[in-house]
Amino acid sequence: MLDINHRTYKIPTHPTVVVCVDGCEPDYLGQAVATGQMPWLKKALATGVGLVAECVVPTFTNPNNLSIVTGVPPSVHGICGNYLFDTSTGTEVMMNDVKWLRAPTLLAALADAGKRVAVVTAKDKLRKLLGHKMKTGICFSSEKSDQVSLEENGITNVLNLVDMPVPDVYSAELSEFVFAAGVKLAETKQADVMYLSTTDYIQHKHAPGTEGANAFYRMMDKYLGRLDAMGWVIVLTADHGMNAKIGMDGQPDVIYLQDWFDTIIGAGRARVILPITDPYVVHHGALGSFATVYLPEGVSASEIQRQLSAVKGMELVLTREQAAARFELPADRIGDLVVVSERSKVIGTSAARHDLTGLDAPLRSHGGVTEQRVPLIVNRQLPGLDHSRRFRNFDAFDLALNYAQ
């Protein structure tokens, strides 16, 4: 047995993979299954268990991937966004460095227990966090698959293994490479526990049931079917959902929060942080439905909370303490206020700071409570599981290791 972050897990006796499909609103799967796009998943849902779970808010990539591999919320593991304001240095930084991680991962514990662990992620931004303290095993990204080494990644010649070129970071192939690599690692018996994490490029551009989305899920179904045929326990979940964020004119429906604060309390006095921000903003323009705000001394958070709550399109305006309690966030890493917009709205900083020229499809994005529903599917029966309990996406390894048969 392993005790990680006050949760207990059995050491697996069957090959096991947890798959995090970035941006996978449950309707993507429902539409694909209903129209015959995913025969493997249809069978898995009939013979296994299909649940709808809740992911972590903010509904962004880094917090949720780290919750899945630690089994706990951000209040414990510390990763509360893709991006944050480092109050110790007064700078805004990416939250990719392992120094931000406050909890051990189950992946490292399984490697220490003698399991052959492999982690394949689409974007390299997650690799070091997911592979933190894995003394043995394999950990690499599709994005940097041509730059692997035994010392850094535990593997060489990934391109030859997968028989695919390095994919473009803005492509469906970036995620397909993850699945193809997982299948090859299974076939060559280089792993008996895997964590596969994709990118949401397709989900940002294509709604459920469209051909662009269905093509992606047909591809995914094919690879998961191959893993199933080899006897793998498969748990499928997501880091967050996805929604259209446009007005009736088809344009992004944006609340420019820094502009609002500049008008209300003076230019540059407040600092608006968008935790969705990462190096890959072409498909979302750094626009999501969650923001945190640092206020200057002398400005009443409760008064600003009252005024901002009246702004059209706001779902929630919470103080630091309220947000930390409601969303299980580390209070020292969020602003004086946390702001969540409604389903069709996104939050920006200033209109002049967002380049939306790269958007070649109506904006779809995430970040708020309206993107919290995600699938949690296991291709096995789960005897003894209490189906009335609240399920989170970070229960994935609990179901895989403690219940799946």
Helices and strands as residue ranges (DSSP letters): E 2-4, E 7-9, E 16-20, H 26-34, H 39-47, E 49-54, H 61-70, H 74-77, E 83-86, E 91-94, G 98-100, H 106-112, E 117-121, G 124-126, H 127-130, E 138-141, H 150-153, H 158-162, H 173-187, E 193-197, H 201-205, H 211-229, E 233-237, E 243-244, E 254-256, H 257-265, E 271-273, E 290-294, H 301-309, E 314-319, H 320-327, G 331-333, E 337-341, E 346-348, G 351-353, E 364-365, G 369-371, E 373-378, G 393-395, H 396-402
